[in-house]
Amino acid sequence: MQIAGYILVAVAAYLLGSIPTGFLVARARGVDIRGVGSGNIGATNVFRVLGRAPGIFVLAVDALKGCVACEVIGGLGLKWFGDGTVSAREYFPILTGFVAVVGHNYTCWLGFKGGKGIATSTGVLLALFPTALLVVLAIWILVFAVGRYVSLASIAGAFCLPVFVMVFGYSKERFWVSVVMAALAIFKHKSNISRLIGGTEHRFGERDSGATEKPPSPAK
């Protein structure tokens, strides 16, 4: 019964995470976000292409997806399918949070191509590692303030996350999921890393109205 419960909440968390907020907001403005700016559906590209208000909205909703996946879906899973053990109290929120990030990064609604998962991961971190998140956010702000690169700040924050999860004494289960989440976030930034090395990465606030890749066909 508990295995079925894990599967059920994982599917629910994936579907929540897979909601392509940036794509939907841009589409409501008549724009296919996948064909402009960086081509990414995340909040940073929405900021770049559509402006501050849509970008903040996408950022907030994507973060909320991660937090709700842990707190609500994970909580319901624990209530309905948990056996009262410490492991169940750990595994349900960890599973739903991680799967929500996977859903955002590989959304089934857009051919399993999504965002980089930073905003959704932030919502998960708020639920699972609140004290570590404070330090990671401070690192993100510092790196961003110095270089004005969102990607570099996100990579630095991801790299430091497992360190501070360990420093603050979270469980081994949460430590290992932080390692996997950090690795996934860095992997999703591989194209940014190449541009950073090549000196072609855009700083925040620099507008690029042209598409970096061939625009896909409009969604039906």
C-alpha positions as CSV (number, residue, x, y, z in Angstrom):
1,M,0.0,0.0,0.0
2,Q,2.8,2.4,0.9
3,I,4.6,1.7,-2.5
4,A,1.4,2.6,-4.3
5,G,1.2,5.8,-2.2
6,Y,4.7,6.8,-3.2
7,I,3.8,6.3,-6.8
8,L,0.6,8.2,-6.5
9,V,2.1,11.3,-4.8
10,A,5.1,11.2,-7.2
11,V,2.8,11.4,-10.2
12,A,0.8,14.2,-8.6
13,A,4.0,16.1,-7.8
14,Y,5.3,15.6,-11.3
15,L,2.1,17.0,-12.8
16,L,2.3,20.0,-10.5
17,G,5.9,20.7,-11.3
18,S,5.3,20.2,-15.0
19,I,3.0,23.2,-15.3
20,P,5.0,25.4,-17.7
21,T,4.3,28.7,-16.1
22,G,6.7,30.8,-18.2
23,F,5.4,29.3,-21.4
24,L,1.8,29.9,-20.5
25,V,2.4,33.5,-19.4
26,A,4.3,34.3,-22.6
27,R,1.7,32.5,-24.7
28,A,-1.0,34.7,-23.1
29,R,1.1,37.7,-24.5
30,G,1.3,36.1,-27.9
31,V,4.9,35.1,-27.5
32,D,6.4,31.6,-27.8
33,I,9.1,32.0,-25.1
34,R,11.0,29.0,-26.5
35,G,12.0,31.0,-29.6
36,V,13.1,34.3,-28.1
37,G,15.9,35.4,-25.7
38,S,17.7,32.3,-24.4
39,G,14.8,30.0,-25.4
40,N,14.3,28.9,-21.9
41,I,10.8,28.9,-20.3
42,G,12.1,30.0,-16.8
43,A,11.7,33.2,-15.0
44,T,15.0,34.8,-16.1
45,N,14.1,34.6,-19.8
46,V,10.6,35.8,-19.0
47,F,12.2,38.8,-17.2
48,R,14.4,39.4,-20.3
49,V,11.6,39.1,-22.9
50,L,8.4,40.3,-21.2
51,G,9.6,42.5,-18.3
52,R,9.6,42.7,-14.5
53,A,6.0,41.9,-13.6
54,P,5.6,38.8,-15.7
55,G,9.1,37.6,-14.6
56,I,8.2,38.0,-10.9
57,F,4.9,36.2,-11.4
58,V,6.6,33.3,-13.1
59,L,9.4,33.2,-10.4
60,A,6.8,33.1,-7.6
61,V,4.5,30.5,-9.2
62,D,7.5,28.2,-10.0
63,A,8.8,28.5,-6.5
64,L,5.3,27.8,-5.1
65,K,5.1,24.6,-7.1
66,G,8.1,23.2,-5.3
67,C,6.9,24.3,-1.8
68,V,3.4,22.9,-2.4
69,A,4.7,19.7,-3.7
70,C,6.6,19.1,-0.5
71,E,4.2,20.5,2.1
72,V,0.8,19.7,0.6
73,I,1.3,16.7,-1.7
74,G,4.0,15.2,0.5
75,G,2.0,15.9,3.6
76,L,-1.1,14.3,2.2
77,G,0.9,11.3,1.1
78,L,2.3,10.9,4.6
79,K,-1.2,11.3,6.1
80,W,-2.9,8.8,3.8
81,F,-0.1,6.3,3.1
82,G,2.5,6.8,5.9
83,D,3.2,4.2,8.5
84,G,4.3,6.6,11.2
85,T,8.0,5.8,10.8
86,V,10.8,8.4,10.6
87,S,11.7,7.2,7.2
88,A,8.2,7.9,5.9
89,R,8.2,11.4,7.3
90,E,11.5,12.0,5.4
91,Y,10.7,10.2,2.1
92,F,7.3,11.6,1.2
93,P,8.4,15.3,1.2
94,I,11.8,14.5,-0.3
95,L,10.2,12.5,-3.1
96,T,7.5,15.0,-4.0
97,G,9.8,17.9,-3.9
98,F,12.4,16.3,-6.1
99,V,9.9,15.0,-8.6
100,A,8.3,18.5,-8.8
101,V,11.7,19.8,-9.9
102,V,12.1,17.0,-12.5
103,G,8.6,17.9,-13.7
104,H,9.6,21.5,-14.2
105,N,12.8,20.6,-15.9
106,Y,11.3,18.0,-18.1
107,T,7.7,18.9,-18.6
108,C,5.6,16.4,-20.5
109,W,3.5,19.3,-22.0
110,L,6.5,20.6,-24.0
111,G,8.1,17.5,-25.3
112,F,10.0,17.0,-21.9
113,K,11.9,20.2,-22.4
114,G,11.5,22.7,-19.6
115,G,13.3,25.2,-17.4
116,K,16.5,24.9,-15.3
117,G,14.6,24.3,-12.1
118,I,16.1,27.0,-9.9
119,A,12.9,28.7,-8.8
120,T,11.1,25.4,-8.2
121,S,14.2,24.1,-6.3
122,T,14.0,27.2,-4.2
123,G,10.5,26.3,-3.1
124,V,11.6,22.8,-2.3
125,L,14.6,24.1,-0.3
126,L,12.2,26.4,1.7
127,A,10.3,23.3,2.7
128,L,13.2,20.9,3.3
129,F,16.2,23.0,4.2
130,P,15.1,26.5,5.3
131,T,18.2,27.4,7.2
132,A,20.5,26.2,4.5
133,L,18.4,28.1,2.0
134,L,19.1,31.4,3.8
135,V,22.9,30.9,3.3
136,V,22.5,29.7,-0.3
137,L,20.4,32.8,-1.1
138,A,23.1,35.0,0.5
139,I,25.7,33.4,-1.8
140,W,23.4,33.8,-4.8
141,I,22.9,37.5,-4.1
142,L,26.6,38.1,-3.5
143,V,27.7,36.3,-6.8
144,F,24.9,38.0,-8.7
145,A,25.8,41.5,-7.3
146,V,29.4,41.1,-8.4
147,G,28.9,39.6,-11.8
148,R,25.3,40.3,-12.8
149,Y,25.1,36.7,-14.1
150,V,22.0,34.9,-13.0
151,S,23.4,31.6,-14.3
152,L,26.7,31.9,-12.4
153,A,24.9,32.9,-9.2
154,S,22.6,29.8,-9.6
155,I,25.5,27.5,-10.2
156,A,27.4,28.8,-7.2
157,G,24.3,28.4,-5.0
158,A,23.7,24.9,-6.2
159,F,27.4,24.0,-5.6
160,C,27.2,25.2,-2.0
161,L,23.9,23.7,-1.1
162,P,25.0,20.2,0.0
163,V,27.8,21.8,2.0
164,F,25.4,23.8,4.1
165,V,22.8,21.0,4.3
166,M,25.6,19.0,6.0
167,V,26.8,21.9,8.1
168,F,23.3,22.5,9.6
169,G,22.9,18.8,10.4
170,Y,20.0,17.8,8.2
171,S,19.3,14.1,7.9
172,K,21.4,11.9,5.6
173,E,18.3,11.5,3.3
174,R,18.0,15.2,2.9
175,F,21.8,15.6,2.4
176,W,21.7,13.1,-0.5
177,V,18.7,14.7,-2.2
178,S,20.5,18.0,-1.9
179,V,23.5,16.5,-3.7
180,V,21.2,15.2,-6.5
181,M,19.3,18.5,-6.8
182,A,22.6,20.4,-6.9
183,A,24.0,18.1,-9.6
184,L,20.8,18.4,-11.7
185,A,20.8,22.2,-11.4
186,I,24.4,22.4,-12.5
187,F,23.8,19.9,-15.4
188,K,20.8,22.0,-16.6
189,H,23.2,25.0,-16.8
190,K,25.7,23.3,-19.0
191,S,25.0,25.6,-22.0
192,N,25.4,28.6,-19.6
193,I,28.7,27.2,-18.4
194,S,29.9,27.0,-22.0
195,R,28.9,30.6,-22.6
196,L,30.4,31.8,-19.4
197,I,33.7,30.2,-20.4
198,G,33.4,31.7,-23.9
199,G,32.5,35.2,-22.6
200,T,29.2,35.2,-24.4
201,E,26.8,34.8,-21.5
202,H,24.3,37.7,-21.1
203,R,24.3,39.7,-17.9
204,F,21.0,40.4,-16.2
205,G,19.3,43.4,-17.8
206,E,20.9,42.9,-21.2
207,R,18.1,42.5,-23.7
208,D,18.4,40.1,-26.6
209,S,15.4,40.3,-28.8
210,G,16.7,37.7,-31.2
211,A,16.3,34.0,-30.7
212,T,19.4,32.0,-29.9
213,E,18.0,29.0,-31.8
214,K,15.5,28.4,-34.5
215,P,12.0,29.1,-33.1
216,P,9.8,26.0,-32.7
217,S,6.5,25.8,-34.4
218,P,3.7,27.5,-32.5
219,A,1.9,25.2,-30.0
220,K,-1.3,23.8,-31.3
